[in-house]
Amino acid sequence: MHDSDGAHSDEALMARVARGDEPAYRLLVRRHLPAMLGLARRILGNAADAEDVAQEAMLRVWTHAPRWQPLAAFRTWLTRVVVNLCLDRKRRAAWVNLDAAGELVDPAPSAGEAAERDERERLLSAAIAELPARQRTAVVLTYSEGMSNAQVAEILETTVSAVETLLIRGKQNLRARLGSVIDKDE
Amino acid sequence: MTDDRLDKLLRKTLQRQEPASADVDRVLKRLAGPLPRQTFALWRLPNVLLDWQFAPAWPRVAALACCAALGFFIGLAGVDRQLSGPNYVAGGGGLGTIVFEPDPLTGGRP
């Protein structure tokens, strides 16, 4: 995998970025932008906000590179930046005046994609979008990114037991919202 | 609904889908402009001088040259001497006034 092969590993590229090497930065961005954009979109449920977050995260890679310490894998650090930016955005969005907020945006990526989905999955997506931000982040990182509880804890800067609690509460909330709809199909 | 069933449904619903390349290109276009200034940590500056790599690195050479020049001028003027005071150059007479003193007045003469 490209992450581990010597001169072009993420860490080696980051060391070059720290010295102001712009081509190395562009390479890192091309490598990680699609995944980070997808992650932001799944957490925020909004394509426009996700693009803003992905752009901000990638700019932070450039500006923070001289101070970056390879204490964790680059990917983990970048994921943490994206998650924190998403949570910040969600926190700020909670205080937006509803009159000034304009029309509500459909959390589904697009109408075409939503139409293709199974009805149950569509309802589950909507229920996930309504979860509290940290619960949703834990659910997305676990089920979409396939991360372990320890990895999620590292990204959310919390303990493994706190992540377990977030997941349990998240699933309880999902069951409470979807129970009557989904249990009919069982 | 059982836990396994919900887990399976969550995995299926949230399965990783890469965003469309048009979306990625749009963000890449936004990042194509001039990049902002990088932030440096002051505590890492000494590492620039202590890093023993014999590869050409002009910032390092420039930093070393500055340190050498600074040391030279401090050596000439002395840290305890006023640069603009009357004692800057004894008598103000140029090189002729620099006298080698073979037997400085230390107080004790034989």
Interface residues (C-beta under 8 A of the other chain):
Chain A: A18 G20 E22 Y25 V29 R30 L33 P34 A35 L37 G38 R41 R42 A47 A50 E51 A54 Q55 M58 L59 W62 T63 H64 A65 P66 R67 R117 R120 E121 L124 S125 I128 V139 V140 Y143 S144 E145 G146 K171 L174 R175 L178 G179 I182 D183 E186
Chain B: M1 D3 R5 L6 D7 L9 L10 R11 K12 T13 L14 Q15 R16 Q17 E18 P19 D23 V24 R26 V27 L28 R30 L31 L35 P36 R37 Q38 T39 F40 A41 R44
